[in-house]
Amino acid sequence: MRKNIYIILSALLSLAFFVSPLHCALAAEPITFSDAPPTNSAMLALRYLQTHKDFASTAASPARHAQKDVNDDGINEHIFIENCNARPAICDAYIVAASGADITVLGTFKAGNIALSAHYTNGIRDILVYNTPKNDYLFTTMRWDSLHSQYNLPATDGTINASN
């Protein structure tokens, strides 16, 4: 009888461990970049960055571009990373929203690569910034700052850095 209780108890504990929501895996969504912005709004956003933010992108050295919907509104935001020749390749990056001729810079940062987090802050997906050349798993999380309507990197002292 006592042996059956231990078997039932261990089965229930095992089941609770595997079904528990605390152990659900959340994966980051990788972002696939291309060399050429494919849409008219992406071209407008790129021209805005070249004109107003001193963003380097030429035919010989085009910026990498991706489109992702970071706020689930059905409209893709544009993500640009300069194609810099620095080694390690940690370059200027921008997240930009384009609505017609209106361009809004949502975030500015330096990155080697980025991914979208499965976590949301204030209804906007967090951005994982990978910029450590010797560790592919080390990242910094950029979170949406509703007060300033932009992504911000956390400062080391616990305050928020204002993006350009």
HELIX and SHEET records of a PDB file:
HELIX    1   1 ARG A    2  VAL A   19  1                                  18    
HELIX    2   2 PRO A   21  HIS A   23  5                                   3    
HELIX    3   3 ASN A   40  HIS A   52  1                                  13    
SHEET    1   A 5 GLU A  29  PRO A  30  0                                        
SHEET    2   A 5 ASN A 113  THR A 121 -1                                        
SHEET    3   A 5 ILE A 124  TYR A 130 -1                                        
SHEET    4   A 5 THR A 140  ASP A 145 -1                                        
SHEET    5   A 5 GLN A 150  ASN A 152 -1                                        
SHEET    1   B 4 ARG A  64  LYS A  68  0                                        
SHEET    2   B 4 GLU A  77  ILE A  81 -1                                        
SHEET    3   B 4 CYS A  91  SER A  99 -1                                        
SHEET    4   B 4 ASP A 102  ALA A 111 -1                                        
END                                                                             
